[in-house]
Amino acid sequence: MQYKGPIYRPPSEADSLLIQATVGCPHNKCTFCMVYKNGPGYKVRDMKDIKADILRALDIYGDHVRTLFLPAGNTIAMKTDDLCEILIFAKETFSTLGRITVYGSSQYIHKKGPQGLKRLADAGLSRIHVGLESGDDIILKRIKKGTSSKEQIEAGRWVMDAGMELSLYVVLGIGGKDRTDSHARETAKVLNEIVPDFIRLRTFVPKINTGLLAEVQNGSFQMLSPHEVLREAALLITKLRASSYLASDHYTNYINLEGKFPEEKKRLLDKINIALKQEEASFRPFFIGTQ
């Protein structure tokens, strides 16, 4: 198989076959993301090359592939016809294939519309991983996410209505000290409107080659302390009504929070309260991310 540029996949796709259909990210403006700041630029790979990689995987692994993830930053931005063709080809190649997933930002999902998303679902796309980051429109504008809470709600609902699973990623602390309360409350509102299958928590870590790191260093962005991040998480969880599965499967988080809503809300809040009794120095130290 051929790969170009950084290849990232969610932890939940650790056992998936990785076939690259697109390179880079068509947006590539988010101030917190370092992945493609130094390239490569966004492009869709030739269909024949994508299919050749799928056939090569069949030679290597045989007809035993159960899950397939199509990396790079925004594979959902492919033309719907082309992405459908790849999905159908993969399903025809691997008789055991049960799940195909991609990354997709809300603005590119929204451009598909309900009909385009239904076509993708019918062709075999079964889950989309979306960086929601925040439901606060002021924060979304600050971090140059390229979308709004309204667009995120519509896009998320359309994915769910099409019959696909939706995994939404929330970044604790992405609003800094001045927006922490708004970040938790507004994000909970968006999640309650969408009711995704999965809510995955990440904690903001400034990354090299990003605008947000520069803001941290010049003092215009004030990061939350470990206890402040945990209080933000507690407020978010308190306000959540969505019957979703919450996970914090990432190295950036201070504690692991995982459970089904609403059944395990109290247990998760109790776990946060216990963690808040620890000295802040006992949590992982500040660091600047390089990956």
C-alpha positions in Angstrom: 0.0 0.0 0.0 1.1 3.6 -0.7 0.9 6.4 1.9 1.7 10.0 1.6 2.0 12.6 4.4 1.1 12.0 8.1 -1.3 9.1 8.6 -3.6 9.5 11.6 -6.4 7.2 12.8 -8.6 7.3 15.9 -7.7 4.9 18.7 -10.9 3.0 18.0 -9.6 2.2 14.5 -6.4 0.5 15.8 -7.3 -2.8 14.2 -8.6 -1.4 11.0 -7.0 -1.7 7.6 -5.8 1.7 6.5 -6.3 2.6 2.8 -5.5 6.2 1.9 -8.1 7.7 -0.5 -7.2 11.4 0.1 -4.0 13.3 1.1 -4.0 16.2 3.5 -6.9 18.4 4.6 -9.0 20.7 2.4 -9.5 23.1 5.3 -6.2 23.1 7.1 -6.8 26.4 8.9 -7.6 25.2 12.5 -5.3 27.0 14.9 -5.0 24.0 17.2 -4.0 21.4 14.5 -0.4 20.9 13.4 -1.0 17.8 11.2 -0.8 19.3 7.7 0.6 22.8 8.4 3.8 21.9 6.6 2.0 19.9 3.9 1.2 17.9 1.9 -1.6 19.9 0.3 -5.0 18.3 -0.1 -5.7 16.0 -3.1 -7.7 13.0 -4.0 -5.7 10.0 -5.1 -6.3 8.4 -8.4 -9.1 5.9 -8.3 -6.9 3.2 -9.9 -4.3 3.7 -7.2 -6.8 3.4 -4.4 -8.3 0.2 -5.8 -4.8 -1.2 -6.4 -4.1 -0.7 -2.7 -7.3 -2.5 -1.7 -6.3 -5.4 -4.0 -2.8 -5.4 -2.5 -4.3 -5.6 1.0 -6.3 -8.6 -0.2 -3.1 -10.3 -1.3 -1.5 -9.6 2.1 -4.3 -10.3 4.5 -6.6 -12.4 2.5 -10.4 -12.1 2.8 -10.3 -11.5 6.6 -10.5 -7.7 6.8 -13.4 -6.8 9.1 -12.9 -3.0 9.4 -11.5 -0.4 7.0 -10.5 3.2 7.8 -9.8 5.7 5.0 -7.4 8.2 6.5 -6.4 11.5 6.0 -7.9 14.8 7.3 -11.2 14.9 5.5 -11.9 12.0 3.2 -15.6 12.8 3.4 -14.7 15.8 1.1 -14.2 13.4 -1.8 -16.8 13.6 -4.6 -19.7 11.5 -3.5 -19.7 9.4 -6.7 -16.0 8.6 -6.2 -16.3 7.8 -2.5 -19.3 5.6 -3.2 -17.3 3.7 -5.9 -14.4 3.1 -3.5 -16.8 1.9 -0.7 -18.6 -0.5 -3.1 -15.3 -1.8 -4.4 -14.0 -2.5 -0.9 -17.2 -4.3 0.1 -16.9 -6.4 -3.1 -13.2 -7.2 -2.4 -13.6 -8.2 1.3 -16.6 -10.4 1.9 -16.0 -10.1 5.7 -15.9 -6.3 5.7 -18.4 -5.1 8.3 -17.4 -1.5 8.9 -15.9 1.3 6.8 -15.1 4.7 8.5 -13.7 8.1 7.6 -12.7 11.4 9.2 -15.0 14.3 8.2 -15.5 17.9 9.3 -19.0 19.2 9.7 -18.7 21.7 6.9 -17.9 18.9 4.4 -20.5 16.6 5.7 -23.0 19.4 5.4 -22.1 19.9 1.8 -23.2 16.3 1.1 -26.7 17.0 2.2 -29.1 14.3 3.5 -29.3 12.6 0.1 -25.6 12.5 -0.4 -25.1 11.0 3.0 -27.8 8.4 2.4 -26.0 7.4 -0.8 -22.7 6.9 1.1 -24.5 4.9 3.8 -26.1 2.7 1.2 -22.7 2.2 -0.5 -21.2 1.0 2.8 -20.0 3.9 4.8 -20.9 3.0 8.4 -19.2 5.5 10.7 -17.9 9.1 10.5 -15.4 10.5 13.0 -16.0 14.3 13.4 -13.9 16.8 15.3 -16.7 18.8 16.9 -14.2 20.5 19.2 -16.8 22.9 20.7 -20.4 23.9 20.4 -19.5 27.5 21.3 -19.6 29.7 18.1 -17.2 32.2 19.6 -14.6 29.5 20.2 -15.3 27.9 16.7 -14.5 31.3 15.1 -11.4 31.8 17.2 -9.9 28.5 16.4 -10.9 28.9 12.7 -12.8 25.7 12.6 -14.8 26.7 9.5 -18.2 25.8 10.8 -20.9 26.8 13.3 -22.9 25.1 16.0 -26.0 25.3 13.7 -24.1 23.6 10.8 -22.7 21.0 13.2 -26.1 20.1 14.5 -27.6 19.8 11.0 -24.7 17.7 9.7 -24.7 15.5 12.7 -28.4 14.8 12.5 -28.1 14.1 8.8 -25.4 11.5 9.4 -27.6 9.8 12.1 -30.7 9.9 9.9 -28.7 8.3 7.0 -28.2 5.3 9.3 -24.4 5.8 10.0 -22.7 5.9 13.3 -21.4 9.2 14.5 -18.3 9.7 16.7 -17.9 13.3 17.9 -14.7 14.6 19.5 -14.8 17.3 22.1 -11.6 19.2 23.2 -11.7 20.1 26.9 -10.0 23.5 27.5 -10.1 24.6 23.9 -11.8 27.8 25.0 -9.3 28.8 27.6 -10.1 30.3 31.0 -12.4 33.0 29.6 -14.8 30.6 27.7 -14.6 27.5 29.9 -18.2 27.8 31.2 -19.6 28.7 27.8 -17.6 25.9 26.2 -19.1 23.3 28.5 -22.7 24.5 28.3 -22.8 25.2 24.5 -21.1 22.0 23.7 -23.6 20.1 25.8 -26.4 21.8 23.9 -25.1 20.7 20.6 -24.5 17.2 21.7 -28.0 17.0 23.2 -29.4 18.1 19.8 -27.4 15.5 17.8 -27.4 12.6 20.2 -24.3 10.9 18.6 -23.4 7.3 19.1 -20.0 8.3 20.7 -18.7 11.4 22.5 -14.9 11.2 22.8 -13.1 13.6 25.1 -9.7 15.1 24.4 -7.8 17.7 26.5 -6.2 20.7 24.8 -2.5 20.4 24.3 -0.8 23.2 22.3 1.0 21.7 19.3 4.1 22.9 17.5 3.6 25.0 14.3 0.2 26.2 15.4 -1.4 29.6 15.9 -2.8 28.5 19.3 0.6 27.7 20.6 1.7 31.2 19.7 -1.3 32.5 21.7 -0.3 30.4 24.7 3.2 31.6 24.6 2.3 35.3 24.2 -0.3 35.1 27.0 -3.4 35.9 24.9 -4.7 32.4 25.5 -4.8 31.2 29.1 -4.8 27.4 29.5 -6.8 25.7 32.1 -5.1 23.9 35.0 -5.8 20.2 35.6 -8.5 21.0 38.2 -10.1 23.6 35.9 -10.2 21.0 33.0 -11.9 18.5 35.3 -14.5 21.1 36.5 -15.2 21.9 32.8 -15.7 18.2 32.1 -18.0 17.9 35.2 -20.2 20.8 33.9 -20.3 19.3 30.4 -21.4 15.9 31.8 -23.9 17.5 34.1 -25.6 19.2 31.2 -25.5 16.2 28.9 -28.9 14.5 28.3 -27.9 12.6 25.1 -28.1 8.8 25.3 -24.6 8.5 24.0 -21.5 6.5 25.0 -18.8 8.8 26.4 -15.1 7.9 26.3 -11.8 9.6 26.9 -9.5 7.2 25.1 -6.6 9.6 24.7 -3.2 10.3 26.2 -4.0 14.0 26.6 -6.6 13.5 29.3 -6.0 13.7 33.0 -8.3 10.9 34.0 -10.2 8.2 32.1 -13.9 8.8 31.8 -16.0 6.1 30.1 -19.6 5.2 30.4 -23.1 5.1 28.9 -25.4 8.0 29.3 -27.5 8.6 31.2 -27.1 5.5 33.3 -23.5 6.2 34.3 -23.6 10.0 34.7 -23.4 9.9 38.5 -20.5 7.5 38.5 -18.5 9.7 36.2 -19.2 12.8 38.2 -18.2 11.0 41.3 -14.9 10.0 39.7 -14.2 13.6 38.8 -15.0 14.7 42.3 -12.5 12.2 43.7 -9.8 13.4 41.2 -10.4 17.0 42.2 -9.2 16.1 45.7 -5.8 15.2 44.3 -3.0 17.7 44.2 -2.7 19.3 40.8 1.0 18.4 40.7 0.0 14.7 40.7 -1.5 15.0 37.2 0.5 14.8 34.0 2.7 17.9 33.4 2.3 20.5 30.7 3.9 19.7 27.4 3.9 20.9 23.8 2.6 18.3 21.4 4.7 17.2 18.5 2.2 14.7 16.9 
